[in-house]
Amino acid sequence: MIDRDVFPVDPWRLVETRFPAEDPGVAETLFAVGNGYLGLRGNHIEGREALEHGTFLNGLHETWQIRHAEAAYGFAEVGQTIVNAPDAKVMRVYVDDEPLSFDEADVREYRRALDFRTGILSRDVLWVTPSGKRVRLRDERIVSFDERHLAVLRLEVVVENADAPVTVSCQIINRQDGEDVYGGAPTISGKDVRGGSAPGGFDPRKAERISERVLQPAEFWQEEQRSALSYRVAESGMTLAVVADHVVETENDYTARRLIEPDIAKNVFRVQAKAGVPIRVTKLVSYHTSRGVPPRELVDRCRRTLDRVAFEGVEAQFAKQAAWLAAFWERSDVRIGARDDLQQATRWCLFQIAQASARADGAGVSAKGVSGSGYSGHYFWDTEIYVLPFLTYTSPQWARNALRARVHMLPAARRRARQLNEGGALFPWRTINGEEASAYYAAGTAQYHINADVSFALGKYVRGTGDDEFLYHEGADIAVETARMWETLGFWRTGGDVETFHIHGVTGPDEYTTVVNDNLFTNVMARYNLRFAARVVSEMAEDAPEAYEKLVDRLQLRPEEVEGWERAAEAMFIPFSPALGIHPQDSLFLEREVWDLANTPKEQRPLLLHFHPLVIYRFQVLKQADVVLALFLQGNHFTEAEKLADFEYYDPLTTGDSTLSAVVQSILAAEVGYQDLALEYFEQSIFVDLGDLHRNASDGVHVASAGGVWTALVCGFGGMRDYNGELSFDPRLPRDWPELSYPLRWLGSVLQVTLTRGELEVEVREGDPVDFTVRGAAYTASVGEPVRVPLAHQGPVIPGRPELGLQARREDGTLLSASVPTTSAIPIVGAAGE
């Protein structure tokens, strides 16, 4: 899945041995560095050819009027797209006035590496000029985890075999609207949506393109070796500033000159280099953004950041970065025995989660983090379902910050619920500023399950950390307002003596089946949401009466509401087909025809790029796990037999066109016994970006898939569950893995869990004793007293993979049959040549 000649196996680094001339966009993503607030794509310092010269700041966005072909009441009206901030990565090198340009240069040696332990992206190059001068360059960059607003870039140039004039041109370029000295079209919010790979170039996964100027210049100046640019975003009103310092260290003679314009700042150093005498240039860059603070104030904030860094010294920044990451790996590293290839990919994925979330600090975690412009920089349910589990059990403060982003969205979510005639609050399907930005409601707004996803993540966080303080003072508002929405959205039906609660007109996680009745995932998760809200309110009334009274006053909460939530949860309709022995994905899912994926040409995948939605909607075919995801998240409500039957039915229907799917399929495959298939799905998920398996890694890291890798390891192969706040293990170690070991934080205690084929060990490294079960047997581990549980097996084993059960019959007796949509061969009357 990955070219090992170019990317050799290294457990702690991603190394590139050849310049990526053919597909630079993927490498730009793979070697991006960020901290959750600031992200720099893996562009080379020469600043020349690139798919996207990306510098992204979490939450920095432009707004634009959505133009619907046919508008209707309640459609999202204002779109949002991430803004590509001014690019400060450029440090161009000239020798004898000849620039280093990889498309022409004689490069004898090349090596680039991203070190997961130090956070340093480094590149080593040996360049031989046309006149025979051997020039060795080493450049390094970090985006600081400790200093949220800081990036450090440093470059060393040595002409090894001759004296030569060397110029280093350091620049800040507003590529959003301006052009650099090489000209060319500016990059506007990522790639043009017309640049996709599908027929006609359509690809909804890419960012929107805005033709008008986005960044309006404000204050700009230079003082000695410090340059500043600042802007106001045209429509959103956001502001940003970037200030760069430059430090030159060399025994060679040099001069400096400056240039400043609204869209470019240059600090150019001309050096009379002696053979073998190094030239070192360090560039310290600070970015600040705001939703309303004047640009001048942001410039002052950048100044203070750089003044503090100058006082501490450059080496201190690299030392703090390494120390920060050492602590991160201590609480996060998942170790896979004897599989350095998977170890490398796992650590790359975990490092990407840190780069997407560590310093988001309440701004949310977008689908691409700060590594690219894909999906326009929007936040989805990805954060709550795929990223927050890792954060909750390794870095709970980051999870708390991500949940606070949803708290901040509550006012907009309340407005959205009222607009859709519902009570409480309805979170947006995709957003940056809290307002709904999904222009296609069928696969967007209709995914009401976002409410339950947010509440589910909140419940997991609180039960796993014991952070009742956050729950009582902020989180409870989410629980109450989302439960209110479900009670008004659903309705009651009476059949005989039985009352059932139904939810109609929604879309589940599977976006190939939209606007349906009684989507199983939605109903199951809504049931959780209603019960969780009722439990939270009851606990607060008993355990925190003062906070409870404030909640009642703040939300005008009535006791009968809680009773209504409990009643609706108990009566929630859960679809089931006795004829097929499975849970239908929705009330009409089984009436559709079956899509024959096995005989669908590869060139027609993913389906969303080759078939009209109406074609796809008529079939039983899944973009991603839907029922199967419910089996995992709410697995304590399904029997083992039900899980096996459901998995065997839906797995052959699942395209995997979404990168969110393979990790979930891996977890359930491991649980029900398809262990080889579980490993296959796991490897697909772990190499989604490293192997560019979906052909869109160039748009940015698939952060949710990276988060899902941790869940697949810990919950899939490690067998960890925490239903109802009770920790349990039922391992499924792959047969060629000798060991799997991972840390886990549980209610303030720090655990180390180590799994081998014959034993599970749980060690408490710090904190209180921890109760847990292993395959139903209860244990307690404490500091100095680890628990070792012998394992007779690693769960059931079923060979192969499920196949379509086409001999099965529906409830009405009709036989299931599979087909692939084809174009009619009937001639079109009046066509050319007829």
Secondary structure, DSSP 8 states (H G I E B T S, - for coil): ---TTTS---TTEEEE-S---S-HHHHHHHT-EE-SSEEE-S--TT--S-S---EEEEEEEEEEE---SS--TT---EEEEEEE--B---EEEEETTEE--TTTSEEEEEEEEEETTT--EEEEEEEE-TT--EEEEEEEEEE-SSSTTEEEEEEEEEE-SS-EEEEEEEEEE-TTT---TT------SSS-GGG-SSGGG--TTS-----S--EEEEEEEEETTEEEEEEEETTT--EEEEEEEEEEEESSEEEEEEEEETTEEEEEEEEEE-TT--EEEEEEEEEEEESSS-HHHHHHHHHHHHHHHHHH-HHHHHHHHHHHHHHHHHHH--EETT-HHHHHHHHHHHHHHHHHHTTTTTS---TTTTS--GGGG-B-THIIIIIHHHHHHH-HHHHHHHHHHHHHHHHHHHHHHHHTT-SS----SSBSSSS---S-GGGTTT-THHHHHHHHHHHHHHHHH--HHHIIIIIHHHHHHHHHHHHHH-EEEEETTEEEEE--SB--S-TTS-SBSS-HHHHHHHHHHHHHHHHHHHHHHHH-HHHHHHHHHHHT--HHHHHHHHHHHHTB----BTTTTB--SSTTGGGSEEE-GGGS-GGG-SGGGTS-HHHHHTEE-BSS-SHHHHHHHTGGGS-HHHHHHHHHHHGGGB---STTHHHHHHHHHHHHT-HHHHHHHHHHHHTTTTTTTTS-GGG---HHHHHHHHHIIIIIIS-EE-GGG--EE-----TT-S-EEEEEEETTEEEEEEE-SSEEEEEEEESS-EEEEETTEEEEEBBTB-EEEE-S-SS----S-----TT-B-TTS-B--EE------S--TT-TT-
